[in-house]
Amino acid sequence: MSELNVTPGSTRVGWIGTGVMGASMCGHLMNKGFSTTVFNRTKEKAQSLIEKGANWAESPREVAENSDIVFSIVGFPHDVRETILDPNSGVLAGSKTGNVIVDMTTSEPSLAVEIYQAAAASGVHALDAPVSGGDKGAREAILSIMVGGSPEAFDALQPCWQAMGKTIVYQGPAGSGQHTKMVNQTLIAGGMIGVCEALIYGYRAGLDLETVMQSVASGAAGSWSLSNLGPRIIANNFDPGFFVEHFVKDMGIALAESRRMGLSMPGLALAEQLYQSVQAKGWRKNGTHALTLALAEMSGFDWTSR
């Protein structure tokens, strides 16, 4: 990996996926001086980056043809496969020997391994680097980035990681970043049930929820989800920091991996079923804290009308 000297101003970066998190993450790289080429299925969502100086490409392949490192953060595993492995329009088809492909989507560990192997066969480095921290972490460049793949490639990309995140950890061979993200999502899944049920309980008990937050958020019950999403729940702000439909996808991946490993994970299975109900009620594009809406409805009231 020594042939890749990652330097703002000379290293060309490509970015695919300019949604809730991707636009901010790409913007941080541009702020550090990296020349950038972008692609998104909806060009309008990349307009702020284009106005900032990013070059527009018509396909993932064209991004790769004009980049030394290509980052992607898209929606689902089938999007990752199409974006990177499509033989005609994909990133790998446009990559040259020594280039680096970094998929930051939360996706299947097995697909990360497949991409790594296909890239290696073409002399291209591939890393799986999912993130945690939501829209706030992306905006403030304080994401946790968990990385699998070549340790040499991981080391070479330090200027990029540091532009986007605060906690950057190499986890092991290809797929290890995705497995670590499954641990992360499993932790969040159970925690979100607790956050939503606790605030519903507090409301029904006649408590002032903002006062309750003063007592519980900094104690043993405190968590990132409570501190960051609790105030949004209280304010009836269910805009997405992370989409419900993406969380359901993540839990599905974790459950499939747990079955493959012969693990029983009843807590995660319960959370996944509850979030399936959130989707079924039409809140798939809301944030994960929209679980509150479904749980309140189960108890016979509309949370937003309280």
Secondary structure in CASP SS format (residue, H / E / C, confidence):
PFRMAT SS
TARGET T0000
AUTHOR 0000-0000-0000
METHOD secondary structure of the structure
MODEL  1
M C 1.00
S C 1.00
E C 1.00
L C 1.00
N C 1.00
V C 1.00
T C 1.00
P C 1.00
G C 1.00
S C 1.00
T C 1.00
R E 1.00
V E 1.00
G E 1.00
W E 1.00
I E 1.00
G C 1.00
T C 1.00
G C 1.00
V C 1.00
M C 1.00
G H 1.00
A H 1.00
S H 1.00
M H 1.00
C H 1.00
G H 1.00
H H 1.00
L H 1.00
M H 1.00
N H 1.00
K C 1.00
G C 1.00
F C 1.00
S E 1.00
T E 1.00
T E 1.00
V E 1.00
F E 1.00
N C 1.00
R C 1.00
T C 1.00
K H 1.00
E H 1.00
K H 1.00
A H 1.00
Q H 1.00
S H 1.00
L H 1.00
I H 1.00
E H 1.00
K H 1.00
G C 1.00
A C 1.00
N E 1.00
W E 1.00
A C 1.00
E C 1.00
S C 1.00
P H 1.00
R H 1.00
E H 1.00
V H 1.00
A H 1.00
E H 1.00
N C 1.00
S C 1.00
D C 1.00
I E 1.00
V E 1.00
F E 1.00
S E 1.00
I C 1.00
V C 1.00
G C 1.00
F C 1.00
P H 1.00
H H 1.00
D H 1.00
V H 1.00
R H 1.00
E H 1.00
T H 1.00
I H 1.00
L H 1.00
D C 1.00
P C 1.00
N C 1.00
S C 1.00
G C 1.00
V C 1.00
L H 1.00
A H 1.00
G H 1.00
S C 1.00
K C 1.00
T C 1.00
G C 1.00
N C 1.00
V E 1.00
I E 1.00
V E 1.00
D E 1.00
M C 1.00
T C 1.00
T C 1.00
S C 1.00
E C 1.00
P H 1.00
S H 1.00
L H 1.00
A H 1.00
V H 1.00
E H 1.00
I H 1.00
Y H 1.00
Q H 1.00
A H 1.00
A H 1.00
A H 1.00
A H 1.00
S C 1.00
G C 1.00
V C 1.00
H E 1.00
A E 1.00
L E 1.00
D E 1.00
A C 1.00
P C 1.00
V E 1.00
S E 1.00
G C 1.00
G H 1.00
D H 1.00
K H 1.00
G H 1.00
A H 1.00
R H 1.00
E C 1.00
A C 1.00
I C 1.00
L E 1.00
S E 1.00
I E 1.00
M E 1.00
V E 1.00
G E 1.00
G E 1.00
S C 1.00
P H 1.00
E H 1.00
A H 1.00
F H 1.00
D H 1.00
A H 1.00
L C 1.00
Q H 1.00
P H 1.00
C H 1.00
W H 1.00
Q H 1.00
A H 1.00
M H 1.00
G E 1.00
K E 1.00
T E 1.00
I E 1.00
V E 1.00
Y E 1.00
Q E 1.00
G E 1.00
P C 1.00
A C 1.00
G C 1.00
S H 1.00
G H 1.00
Q H 1.00
H H 1.00
T H 1.00
K H 1.00
M H 1.00
V H 1.00
N H 1.00
Q H 1.00
T H 1.00
L H 1.00
I H 1.00
A H 1.00
G H 1.00
G H 1.00
M H 1.00
I H 1.00
G H 1.00
V H 1.00
C H 1.00
E H 1.00
A H 1.00
L H 1.00
I H 1.00
Y H 1.00
G H 1.00
Y H 1.00
R H 1.00
A C 1.00
G C 1.00
L C 1.00
D C 1.00
L H 1.00
E H 1.00
T H 1.00
V H 1.00
M H 1.00
Q H 1.00
S H 1.00
V H 1.00
A C 1.00
S C 1.00
G C 1.00
A C 1.00
A C 1.00
G C 1.00
S C 1.00
W H 1.00
S H 1.00
L H 1.00
S H 1.00
N H 1.00
L H 1.00
G H 1.00
P H 1.00
R H 1.00
I H 1.00
I H 1.00
A C 1.00
N C 1.00
N C 1.00
F C 1.00
D C 1.00
P C 1.00
G C 1.00
F C 1.00
F E 1.00
V H 1.00
E H 1.00
H H 1.00
F H 1.00
V H 1.00
K H 1.00
D H 1.00
M H 1.00
G H 1.00
I H 1.00
A H 1.00
L H 1.00
A H 1.00
E H 1.00
S H 1.00
R H 1.00
R H 1.00
M C 1.00
G C 1.00
L C 1.00
S C 1.00
M C 1.00
P H 1.00
G H 1.00
L H 1.00
A H 1.00
L H 1.00
A H 1.00
E H 1.00
Q H 1.00
L H 1.00
Y H 1.00
Q H 1.00
S H 1.00
V H 1.00
Q H 1.00
A H 1.00
K C 1.00
G C 1.00
W C 1.00
R C 1.00
K C 1.00
N C 1.00
G E 1.00
T H 1.00
H H 1.00
A H 1.00
L H 1.00
T H 1.00
L H 1.00
A H 1.00
L H 1.00
A H 1.00
E H 1.00
M H 1.00
S C 1.00
G C 1.00
F C 1.00
D C 1.00
W H 1.00
T H 1.00
S H 1.00
R C 1.00
END
